[in-house]
Amino acid sequence: MRSLTFRTALAALLISTPLAAAYAASPHEPHFRSVERDDHGTDAAPLPTYVPGGQLSAVLNDLRDTNARIVSDRKAKLITPAEARGLEARIAAIRKSAVADAASGMIPGGEYRQLMAQITGLNDQIGRDAMRG
């Protein structure tokens, strides 16, 4: 009986460890990190530094998901071809803006929030169009 209990506990531990690590690295964490100390060794207010490509990849991933939703809704005939073309044009404009903002190596925080708000608005529009369809 002890052997079975021990094996069960060990199996539960081995299964839960990777899941806990995956949960700890949540995709909803901000795409920036802060520096705890400056170069002079003094404690200063943390300065935000951006992970290279983190903001751009987040925007592009969200745009890819949004585009997949448009294709799916179009195939299900929830939105018309004209609506799909209009939504795809908005995706292209957001993508172009994000790439232009990231040309310097990082997207400033304010621009990033605006881009993400535009994507949220686009997703809301897709939902409204699908409900009418």
C-alpha positions as CSV (number, residue, x, y, z in Angstrom):
1,M,0.0,0.0,0.0
2,R,2.8,2.4,0.8
3,S,4.4,1.7,-2.5
4,L,1.2,2.7,-4.3
5,T,0.9,5.9,-2.3
6,F,4.5,6.8,-2.9
7,R,4.2,6.2,-6.6
8,T,1.0,8.2,-6.8
9,A,2.6,11.1,-5.0
10,L,5.7,11.0,-7.2
11,A,3.6,10.8,-10.3
12,A,1.5,13.8,-9.2
13,L,4.7,15.8,-8.4
14,L,6.3,14.9,-11.8
15,I,3.1,15.9,-13.7
16,S,2.5,19.2,-11.7
17,T,6.0,20.6,-12.0
18,P,6.0,21.4,-15.7
19,L,2.4,22.7,-15.4
20,A,3.5,25.0,-12.5
21,A,6.4,26.3,-14.6
22,A,4.1,26.9,-17.6
23,Y,1.7,28.8,-15.4
24,A,4.6,30.9,-13.9
25,A,5.6,32.0,-17.4
26,S,2.1,33.3,-18.1
27,P,1.7,35.0,-21.6
28,H,-0.2,37.8,-19.9
29,E,2.9,39.2,-18.2
30,P,4.0,42.6,-19.5
31,H,6.4,42.6,-22.4
32,F,9.0,44.6,-20.5
33,R,11.2,44.3,-17.5
34,S,12.7,46.8,-15.1
35,V,16.3,47.4,-14.1
36,E,16.7,47.2,-10.3
37,R,20.0,49.0,-10.0
38,D,21.7,51.6,-12.3
39,D,25.3,51.3,-13.5
40,H,26.7,53.3,-10.5
41,G,25.5,50.7,-8.0
42,T,23.0,53.1,-6.4
43,D,19.4,52.2,-5.8
44,A,17.5,54.4,-8.2
45,A,13.9,54.3,-9.4
46,P,13.5,51.4,-11.8
47,L,13.7,52.4,-15.4
48,P,11.5,50.5,-17.9
49,T,13.5,48.7,-20.5
50,Y,11.9,46.7,-23.2
51,V,12.5,43.2,-24.3
52,P,13.6,43.5,-27.9
53,G,10.8,42.4,-30.3
54,G,8.5,41.6,-27.4
55,Q,5.9,44.3,-28.2
56,L,6.0,43.7,-32.0
57,S,5.7,40.0,-31.6
58,A,2.7,40.4,-29.2
59,V,1.0,42.8,-31.7
60,L,1.7,40.5,-34.7
61,N,0.4,37.5,-32.8
62,D,-2.8,39.3,-31.8
63,L,-3.2,40.4,-35.5
64,R,-2.7,36.8,-36.7
65,D,-5.4,35.6,-34.2
66,T,-7.7,38.4,-35.4
67,N,-7.2,37.5,-39.0
68,A,-7.9,33.8,-38.3
69,R,-11.1,34.9,-36.6
70,I,-12.1,36.9,-39.7
71,V,-11.4,33.9,-42.0
72,S,-13.4,31.6,-39.7
73,D,-16.3,34.0,-39.6
74,R,-16.2,34.5,-43.3
75,K,-16.3,30.7,-44.0
76,A,-19.2,30.4,-41.5
77,K,-20.9,33.2,-43.4
78,L,-21.2,35.3,-40.3
79,I,-19.7,38.3,-42.1
80,T,-19.9,39.4,-45.7
81,P,-16.9,39.5,-48.1
82,A,-17.1,43.3,-48.0
83,E,-16.9,43.3,-44.2
84,A,-14.0,40.9,-44.3
85,R,-12.1,43.0,-46.8
86,G,-12.7,46.1,-44.6
87,L,-11.5,44.3,-41.5
88,E,-8.5,42.9,-43.3
89,A,-7.6,46.4,-44.4
90,R,-7.7,47.6,-40.8
91,I,-5.4,44.7,-39.8
92,A,-3.0,45.7,-42.6
93,A,-3.0,49.3,-41.3
94,I,-2.3,48.3,-37.7
95,R,0.4,45.9,-38.8
96,K,2.1,48.7,-40.9
97,S,1.9,51.1,-38.0
98,A,3.4,48.5,-35.5
99,V,6.3,47.7,-37.9
100,A,7.0,51.4,-38.4
101,D,6.9,52.0,-34.6
102,A,9.2,49.1,-34.0
103,A,11.8,50.2,-36.6
104,S,13.9,51.8,-33.8
105,G,14.1,48.4,-32.1
106,M,11.2,48.9,-29.6
107,I,7.7,50.2,-29.6
108,P,7.2,53.0,-27.0
109,G,4.7,52.2,-24.2
110,G,2.1,54.7,-25.4
111,E,2.2,53.5,-29.0
112,Y,2.0,49.9,-27.8
113,R,-1.1,50.6,-25.7
114,Q,-2.7,52.4,-28.7
115,L,-2.0,49.5,-31.0
116,M,-3.4,47.0,-28.6
117,A,-6.5,49.2,-28.1
118,Q,-7.0,49.2,-31.9
119,I,-6.8,45.4,-32.0
120,T,-9.3,45.2,-29.2
121,G,-11.6,47.6,-31.1
122,L,-11.2,45.5,-34.2
123,N,-12.1,42.3,-32.3
124,D,-15.1,44.0,-30.9
125,Q,-16.1,45.1,-34.5
126,I,-15.8,41.5,-35.7
127,G,-18.1,40.4,-32.9
128,R,-20.7,43.0,-33.8
129,D,-20.5,42.1,-37.5
130,A,-20.9,38.4,-36.7
131,M,-23.9,39.1,-34.5
132,R,-25.6,41.0,-37.3
133,G,-24.6,38.4,-40.0
